[in-house]
């Protein structure tokens, strides 16, 4: 491996590490948004039960946000009545986060998965720009990505926004 490649790889690692640090530092001070509890509770419910009856959208990003919760002991979810599906989806999410579990643990656990997707997206931004314009273009693109306020804001929210952007970007790159 050439010396330039080693240096550029280290710069990529440092920039992606900076993204993680910025997300983790600011995540602690952000209150949950109105829909984070819905995405997270549906994803965790699907992972535990294999049942999609609470999902109203494709479950992949929601399920990924539920993965870190599988590592926590004592996460429980409330019962629900599927005959009242429209009312119980939101009630289930509210009770899952605010009544049955520690809200900070649940929300921040789910946010870790979205930070991972943001790092994955950042890596592919670097690769694609490097493929098109060389190492300097890749590093510049990654630098701009890491410091983009929209990316920093959405990289720490349990929503499908960043996850869908990541998956579409990676799929397009692969084509």
For each residue, the residues with C-beta under 8 A, 3 or more apart:
1: 5 6
2: 5 6
3: 6 7
4: 7 8 135
5: 1 2 8 9 135
6: 1 2 3 9 10
7: 3 4 10 11
8: 4 5 11 12 135 138 139
9: 5 6 12 13
10: 6 7 13 14
11: 7 8 14 15 139
12: 8 9 15 16 123 126 138 139 142
13: 9 10 16 17
14: 10 11 17 18
15: 11 12 18 19 122 139 142 143 146
16: 12 13 19 20 119 122 123 142 146
17: 13 14 20 21
18: 14 15 21 22 146
19: 15 16 22 23 115 118 119 122 145 146 151 152 155
20: 16 17 23 24 115 119
21: 17 18 24 25
22: 18 19 25 26 146 152
23: 19 20 26 27 111 115 118 152 155 156
24: 20 21 27 28 115
25: 21 22 28
26: 22 23 29 30 152 156
27: 23 24 30 108 111 115 156
28: 24 25 108
29: 26
30: 26 27 156 157
31:
32: 36 37 97 103 107
33: 36 157 159
34:
35: 38 39 159
36: 32 33 39 40 107 110 111 157 158 159
37: 32 40 41 93 94 96 97 98 107
38: 35 41 42 89 90 93
39: 35 36 42 43 61 62 65 110 158 159 160
40: 36 37 43 44 62 65 66 69 93 96 97 106 107 110 158
41: 37 38 44 45 54 77 92 93 96 97
42: 38 39 45 46 54 55 56 59 62 89 93
43: 39 40 46 47 59 61 62 63 64 65 66 110
44: 40 41 47 48 65 66 69 70 75 77 96 110
45: 41 42 48 49 51 54 66 77 92 96
46: 42 43 49 50 51 52 54 55 59 62 63 66
47: 43 44 50 63 66 67 69 70
48: 44 45 66 70 77
49: 45 46
50: 46 47
51: 45 46 54
52: 46 55 59
53: 82 85
54: 41 42 45 46 51 80 88 89 92
55: 42 46 52 58 59 62
56: 42 89
57: 62 160
58: 55 61
59: 42 43 46 52 55 62 63
60: 63 64 163 167
61: 39 43 58 64 65 117 160 163 164 167
62: 39 40 42 43 46 55 57 59 65 66 160
63: 43 46 47 59 60 66 67
64: 43 60 61 67 113 114 116 117 163
65: 39 40 43 44 61 62 68 110 111 113 114 158 163
66: 40 43 44 45 46 47 48 62 63 69 70 110 113
67: 47 63 64 70 113
68: 65 71 72 109 110 112 113
69: 40 44 47 66 72 75 106 109 110
70: 44 47 48 66 67
71: 68 109
72: 68 69 75 105 109
73:
74: 101
75: 44 69 72 101 106
76: 100 101
77: 41 44 45 48 92 95 96 100
78: 92 95 96 99 100
79:
80: 54 88 91 92
81: 84 88
82: 53 85 88
83:
84: 81 87 88
85: 53 82 88 89
86: 89
87: 84 90 91
88: 54 80 81 82 84 85 91 92
89: 38 42 54 56 85 86 92 93
90: 38 87 93 94
91: 80 87 88 94 95
92: 41 45 54 77 78 80 88 89 95 96
93: 37 38 40 41 42 89 90 96 97
94: 37 90 91 97 98 99
95: 77 78 91 92 98 99 100
96: 37 40 41 44 45 77 78 92 93 99 100 101 106
97: 32 37 40 41 93 94 101 103 106 107
98: 37 94 95 103
99: 78 94 95 96
100: 76 77 78 95 96
101: 74 75 76 96 97 105 106
102: 105 106
103: 32 97 98 106 107
104: 107 108
105: 72 101 102 108 109
106: 40 69 75 96 97 101 102 103 109 110
107: 32 36 37 40 97 103 104 110 111 158
108: 27 28 104 105 111 112
109: 68 69 71 72 105 106 112
110: 36 39 40 43 44 65 66 68 69 106 107 113 114 158
111: 23 27 36 65 107 108 114 115 156 157 158
112: 68 108 109 115 116
113: 64 65 66 67 68 110 116 117 158
114: 64 65 110 111 117 118 154 155 156 157 158 159 162 163
115: 19 20 23 24 27 111 112 118 119 155 156
116: 64 112 113 119 120
117: 61 64 113 114 120 121 155 162 163 166
118: 19 23 114 115 121 122 151 154 155 162 166
119: 16 19 20 115 116 122 123
120: 116 117 123 124 166 170
121: 117 118 124 125 145 162 165 166 169 170
122: 15 16 19 118 119 125 126 142 145 146 151
123: 12 16 119 120 126 127
124: 120 121 127 128 166 169 170 173
125: 121 122 128 129 141 142 145 169
126: 12 122 123 129 130 138 139 141 142 145
127: 123 124 130 131 138 173
128: 124 125 131 132 138 141 173
129: 125 126 132 133 137 138 140 141 142
130: 126 127 133 134 135 137 138 139
131: 127 128 138
132: 128 129 137
133: 129 130 136 137 138
134: 130 137 138
135: 4 5 8 130 138 139
136: 133 139 140
137: 129 130 132 133 134 140 141
138: 8 12 126 127 128 129 130 131 133 134 135 141 142
139: 8 11 12 15 126 130 135 136 142 143
140: 129 136 137 143 144
141: 125 126 128 129 137 138 144 145
142: 12 15 16 122 125 126 129 138 139 145 146
143: 15 139 140 146 147
144: 140 141 147 148
145: 19 121 122 125 126 141 142 148 151
146: 15 16 18 19 22 122 142 143 151
147: 143 144 152
148: 144 145 151 152
149: 152 153
150: 153 154
151: 19 118 122 145 146 148 154 155 162
152: 19 22 23 26 147 148 149 155 156
153: 149 150 156 157
154: 114 118 150 151 157 159 161 162
155: 19 23 114 115 117 118 151 152 162
156: 23 26 27 30 111 114 115 152 153
157: 30 33 36 111 114 153 154 161 162
158: 36 39 40 65 107 110 111 113 114
159: 33 35 36 39 114 154 162 163
160: 39 57 61 62 163 164
161: 154 157 164 165
162: 114 117 118 121 151 154 155 157 159 165 166
163: 60 61 64 65 114 117 159 160 166 167
164: 61 160 161 167 168
165: 121 161 162 168 169
166: 117 118 120 121 124 162 163 169 170
167: 60 61 163 164 170 171
168: 164 165 171 172
169: 121 124 125 165 166 172 173
170: 120 121 124 166 167 173 174
171: 167 168 174 175
172: 168 169 175
173: 124 127 128 169 170
174: 170 171
175: 171 172
